[in-house]
Amino acid sequence: MDPVIIVGGGPVGLALALALAAQKVPSVVLDEGPGKDEPRPARTVVLRSDTAGLVERLGCATVRDEGCRWVGWRSRRRKQEVRHLPLGGDEGVTPPLHLPQHALTRGLRDAVAGQELIQVVTHGRLDSIEQDASGITAHTRGPDSTWWRGSYLVGCDGARSTVRKLLGVRFPGRTAVERHAVAALRVELPWPDEALLHRQPPWRGSEEVTARPLPDGVWRLDWLLPPRGDLVTPDALVTRVRETLGGWCGETPPYELLDTGVYTLHHRLARRWRVGRAFLAGDAAHLLGALGTQGLDEGLRDADNLAWKLAHAWHHGPAETLLDSYQTERRSAVAARLRAADQSLPALRGGGGLRAYLPGSTRGHDALLTDGHLGLGPLGAPPAYPHSPLAPAPARGHTTVGTATGAPVEDVRVTAPDGTTVMLRDRLGGGRLLVVLVAPGTGVWDRRHWMSAGVMPRLAAAVEALPVRAELLVTEAYPDAAAHTVLLVRPDGHLVAAFNGVLPDELHEAADAARGGAPAPTDERKENAPTADVN
């Protein structure tokens, strides 16, 4: 089989290549640039906890070594503190991870460098794509003009995606939804390691300011700008910095200005995310970012969702339902995120919209913004896929647990039959389904005899008979799950179904649905394969 061609050497493309390599699928990354990024401290990313865990599992050390997890979140309006939310701990909200984007990209590049299955090609600009029944061909121009042959192609080449344009996919949406002036500076603020959202501060210059800590005493400050305001000059930005720091600290403290910028945020969504053997991911498929929503976080979710499906198709032959489910699931999830942001903007930025639901509620508005920044609620919570084409048909043996069908599973501690004890999410990413038995009291089992204890022999036999690879795990408890409940979990951590006991036939049917059904015979695949020649 030919490798998967990935167009774009940014975080999403690199993460996809690493996720495929973890499932023994080779890839070629076509990077139009030189293969390295200049440090820009003011260009940072916020990753939700599960996405940060994904990137760390892929081998990116910088999320651990160069990221900052906030210990609290403060909301202020004018001179009054509206909310103080501790983050972390057993009962607190799990904090997101904040780090410079160049550090994330560097960590992913370092991980890629250690992978034999990944080839990175720099300074090559894509200019044509051709598809046929057995694969896809891409041509790059540059110093070494080359034709590349692949099994599939994924455009991770950003907002101005060449892949999207060559495929003729429309990219409608809204322009200049928000504008922000941004500064990265080293300074001491009154709330170490806590992030701040300050609306309508008592000094002039901005309706909204956020301060979010980074490691080594560095902070990123964002000022909301009028959508079509004047240009922000360097002198004007320095004035904003001094007035803001003085407003928070009583007088302007010593600071070191490291980087500045002005960012315009757009909301766009590609009409199609799959055209035959070509796919779109990341900013090539969607743009978002207003109200704290995180476009790169969503792009990494694209990579996680698509990788196991491409890997299954690469190893076993394409099941069209499985490959189509990428667009169905991810486009619907991002569309819901964009819809929530667009509906919230009028209420939060002046009049209309959600005022019907939050009549004059300052705390409600602040809570909505907090959700976006912390990864909660419709603006930020991890997506669920309740209407996925991979969902099994309802069956009498299905039961409900604390996780809805199609939602990400809780990260509980699990034990494998060999005695290895880890967190559940640590077992994700291998391209296999996970079968988790809820068995209270298993902590005292003699691990040498696990496979012969209780319901384990019958469950182990059922797992062995599944139509796809699966790993059997045991946990002492899962939210709202009764003893002997069996969970079936997808390779990307979403719940396929929960069963009220060991039910081999229903488990088999659910696993078959999760893979999109049996792959079509080779002759049928060739007959039905879409063909495109785009130049």
N, C-alpha and C positions, 0 to 999 in steps of 0.2 A: 504493500500500500504506500502511496505517496504521502508526504508529510502534510500537515495542516499549514496553510500560508496565513500568517498574521501580519496585516499591514498596520504599522504603527508601533513605535518602540517606547510608548509612555507606560504609566503604571498599569493600565487595563490590559494592554497587549502583552506586557511582560508577565503579569499575573496569570493570564490565560495560558501562555506558553508553559509556565511552571506547573499549573494545574494539569495540563495535558501530559507533561513529562512524568508527573506523579502517577499517571495512569498508563505509562509506557506508550505514549503517542508522540512521535517526533513532530517538530514544527520548524518553520523558517520564519523569522521575524524580519520584515522589511522595514527598516528604520530610515526615513528620509534624512534625518539629521546625522550628526557625527557620533552618536552613541554616548553622549554625556551631556549633563545639564549644568548651566551656570547657577551657583547658589543664589537664591532669591528668598531671604528670610521673611519677606512680607507675603509670599505666596505659600500658604499653608493649607493643610487638609485636616478635616475632622472625620475620624472613622468611628462608627458605632462599635461596640465591644465585640460583636460577633464577626464583623468585617475585619477588625484588627486581628482577631484570632485567626481568621482565614489567611491573612497576609503573613502572619508569623509561622503558621503551619507550612506555608510555601517556602520558608527559608529566609525570609526578610528579617535580618537581625536589627535593623535600624528602628523598627516599631517598638522594640524592647529597649534599645540603648539610647535613642534620641527623641523619643516621644514623651509627652506629658499627659498624665491623667489628672484632671481637676479634682480637688477635694471638696469643692462646693460651688454653688451657683447663686448669685445674688441678682435680684431685680430691683431697680430703683426708678422712681418717677419724681421728677423735679428734685426736691431735697429729701424725699422720704423713701425709706427702704420698704418695698412692697412684699418681698419674699426672700427668704434665705433657705436654700435647700442643700443640706449636706449630701455629698456623693460618696459612694463606696460603702464598705462595711457590709454586714450581714443583712441589714434591713434597708439600706439606702439605695438610691437609684444608681445603677452601674454607670460610671463616668465614661464618656467617649475618650478617644485618644487623639491628641493634637500634636502634629509635627510638621516641619517644613516639607513641601512636596519634593524638593530636590533630594532630601534625605530618604524619603520613601522610594523614589525612583532609583537612587544609588543602591539601596539595600536590595531591591529587586534585581538590578543589574548584576550585583555581586552573586546573588543566588543563581541567576541564569548562567553565569560564567562557569559554575561548577556542574552544569548539566550537559551530558553528551548528546542528549536527544534534541537540544535546542541550538539552532544556527542563527546567529544575528548578522544581518547584512546592512551596513550603513551606506549612506549617500546614494540611495537608489529611489528614484521617484516613480511611482506607479503611473502607467499611462494607458493600459488596456487590460481587459479581462475577457477570457473566452471560456465557456462552459460546454461540456459534452456529457455523454452518458456515463462516463467512467471517472471524470475528474474535472479539474479547473486549472486554467493556465493564466498566469499573470506576467506582464512584461514591465520591466523597469528600465528607465533611461538614466543615463549618468555616465561616469567614467567607464563603467563596465556594464554596458547595456546587456540585459539578460532576460531570457524566458524562464519562468519558474513553474514547475508542474506540482500540483497539489491535489489532495483528496477533497478538501474544503478550503474556503478562504473566509477570514473574518476581518472586517474593516474596523480597526480600533484607532483610526487616524484623525480623530478630533472633529471639532465643530465644522471645519471646512472640508470634510471627508471627501477624498478623491474616489474612494470605493462607492460611497453613496451616490455621487454624481454619475459615475460610470454605469451604475445600475439603474439610473433614472428614477430614483426614489425621492419623492417630495419631502420637504422638511418644514412644514408650516408651524406657526406659533407666534409668540409676542416678542417684540424687540424692546430692549432697554426697560425691562420690568423694574429693576433697581440699579442705582449707581452708588458706589462706595469709594471713599478715599480711605487708603490703608497705610498704616505705618508699622514697622517692626522696630522696637527700641528696647534697650536694656535700662531698666529703671526699677526702683523699689516702690510698690504700691501698698496701700493699707491692708489689703486682703491677699496675702501670699498664697499662690497656687489655686486661687478661686477665680472663676470667670464672673464677669459682670455685664449685665444688660442695663443700660441707663437710658430711659426714655424721657424726653423733654427736660434735659438738664437745665439748670438755672442760668447758665451762660449761653451766649448767642453762638450760632454757627452750625448746629445740627439738631434735628429732632430726635436722633437716636445714636448712641455710641455703645459699642461693645468692647470689652477688654478681655482677652483670652490668653492665659499664660502658656509659655513654652519653656523648655528646660533652660538652665543657666541664667535665670533672671531676665529672660527675654519675654516681651509681651507683644501680641498683635492687637492693634487698635483699629476699629472700623467706624467710620462716620457715614451715616446715611446721607446721601446727597439728593437734591431735587432731580427728577428724571431728566430734565433738559436744562440744567443749570449751566453757569459759566464754567470755563476751564479752571481747574484747580492748579494754581501756580505753586512752585516750591515754597515761596514765602508765605502764601496763604496756608499751606499745609503745616509749616512750622508754627504758625500762629495757632492753628487748631490744636497741635500737640501741647503747646505751652498753656493755653487756656484750659484744656481738658485736665492736664496733670495738676494745674493750680486749683481747679475746682474740686478735685478729689482729695488733694493733699493739703489744702490751705494755702500753699505757695508752690511754685514750680520747683520740683526737686531736681537734682542733677540727673541727666539722662544721656544716653548714647543712641543717636538715631542711626539705625542700621540699613533701612531700606524703606522705600515708599512706593505707592502706586495708586492708580485709579482703575477700578474694575466696573464694567457694565455687565449686568446679568440679564440673560435672555431665557425665555421659556419656549422650547421647541420640541417636537416629537415626530420622528420619522414615520411615514405612513406604513412602511413595511420594514421588518427587521430580517427577513429572509427572502432571498431570490434564488431559487435552486440550491446550488452548493455554496452560495455566498451569504454571509450574515453581517449584521452591524452590531456594534457594542460600544458602550461608553458614550462620549460626546458625539460620536458619529451617529448615534441613534437617538440621543435626547440631550437637552440642555435644561438645567434647572439650577437653583441656587438662592432664590429669594427666601426670606424669612427663616434663614438658617438651614434650609434643605441643602443636601450635600450631593452634588453631581458625581464626584469621584467615588463616593461611597456606593452610589447606585451602579456606577460602571463596574466596580469590583464585584457587585452582586450579579451583574450580567455575566462576567467571566466565570463565576462559580456555577451559575445555572447552566451555562452553555458547555462548559468543559466536560462534564460527565456524560452529557448527551452525545457530543462529538466523539468522545472516547468509546462509548458503547457502539456507535455507528461504525467507527474505524475498525474495531475488533470483530464485530459480529454482523456487519452489514446494516445499512440504514433502515430504520423503521420511521416512516414519514410522520406518524403521529408523534413520536418522540422528538424529532427535529422541529416539527411545527410548534410543539409545546413551548419552545424557547420564546418565540414571539408572543404567543398567547399569554404566557405567564408574566414575562418581564415587561412587555409593553403595557399590559393592563395595570401592573403595579406602579410603573412610573406615571402612567396617565392619571391614576388615582392621586398620586403625590402632587402632580401638577395641578389637578383640579382642586385639591385642598388648598394649595398655596394661592391659586387664582381667586378662590372664593374668600380667602382670608384677607387678601391684600386690601380691599376697600375698607374693611373694618379697622385694620391696623394702620393704614396709611391715610385714612380720612374719609369717613362717611360710608353709608350703604352696607351692602354685603351682609356680614355676620352680625351687624348690630341688632338684627331681628332675634338672633339667638343669644347675643351677649349685650343686652341693652344697657349702655352706659357702664359696663363692667370693666374698669381698669385692670382689676386683678385677673379677670377672664382673658383680656387681651394679652397681658403679660404672660399668663400661663400658656397661651397658644404659642407665643414666640419662644418661650422656654422649651416647649415640646419640640419645636423645630431644631433648636440648637442641641438638645440633649438626646435626640433620637426617640421621642415618645409620641404617642397619638398619631393622627392622620398625617402630620407634617414630617414625622421622623421614625415611627416604629418600624421594625423589620417587616417586610411584606409577607403576606400569606397568599396561598394560591388555592382557595376553596373550590374554584370552578375549573381547575386544571383538567385538560383532556387526559391526564395520567391518573386521575383519581379513580379508584375502583368503584364499581356499582355498589349501592347499599346492600348490606347482607345482615342476616339475623345475628350473626356472631360479632358484629361490630359493636363497640362500646365507646363511651366518651371518657376522656381524661382531661387534665388541666390544660392541654394544648389542643386547639381546634385542628381538624383535618386540614392539611395544607399549610399549616403555620410552622415556624421553626420550633424544634423541640427544646425543652429545657436542658441546660448543661449539667446533668446529674452525674454523680460518680458511678462508674460501671466497672465490671470485672469480666475479663475474658476467661474461657475454660482453662487456659494455661496459667491462670492466677494473676495475670497482669491487671493492675488496677489503675485506671486513668479517668479523666473526664470524658464524657460522651463525645463532645465536639472534637476531641483529639483523634477520634477514630474516623472522622469524616475525610473526604478527599481522595479515597483510594478507588473510587469508581464502583464500589460494592454497596449493596443494601445492608442496613444494620437491623438485626432482629433483637429486641431487648425484652427480656423476661423480668417482670417485677416480682421479686421473691423476698419478702421481709425475712430477716434472720439469716441470710446467706453469709453474713460476715463471720459466722461461727462454723460454716461448713468446712469440712476437710477438703481442701482443693484437689487433692489427689483422686477424690471420688466424685467429683462434680457431675461427670457425664452419666453416672449411674444413679444420681439422686433425684427423687421426686419425679417431676414431669420432664426433666432434662433429656432423657433418652428419646422420648417421643418428639420433643421439640427439635432436638439435634437432627433427627432423621428428617423432619419436615423441612428444616433449613437446607439440608443436603440435597433435597429433591427439588428445590426452587429452580425456576428457569434461568436465573441469573445468579452471579456470585453474591454471597451474603455472609456476614459475620454474626455469630451468636454472642450476645453479651447478657450480663445479669446485673440488675440494680436492686438495692434494698428498698428503694422507694422512688415514686414518681408522683408529681402533684395530681391529686384526685384520682389516682389509679388504685384499684383493688389488687389484692394478692393474686398472682398468676395471670395478670393482664400481660398481653404480648403486644409490643409496639413494633411497627414496621416503618423504618426511617429511610428516606432517600439519601443518596450520596452527598447532597448539598444540605442535609440536615432538616428537611421539611418532613412532617409526619404524613405518611401514606394512609395509615389506618391503625386503629387500636382494636384488639380482640379480647373477648372475655374468656380467655383460656387458650389452650393449644388446639387450634383448628387447622389442620394441615391443608385441607382443600381450599378454605377461604384465604389462608395465607398465600397459597400458590396463586390464586386468582388475583389477589392484590399485587403481588410481585410482578405478575405478567402485565397487569395494567400499568404499573410504574415504569416498565421498560417500553411502553407504547405498543405492546403486542409483539408477536413474533416477527422478526425481520422478513421482508418479502424475499422470495426466491431470486437468485441472481438474474435470470432471464427477465422476470417481471420488473426488477429494479431498472435494468437497462432500457426496457420498453417505455417505462413511465418517467424516466429521468428528464427534467427540464433542460433545455439547451438555450444558451445565450452567447452571443458574440458582440461584445461591447468595446468600441474603440474610440 
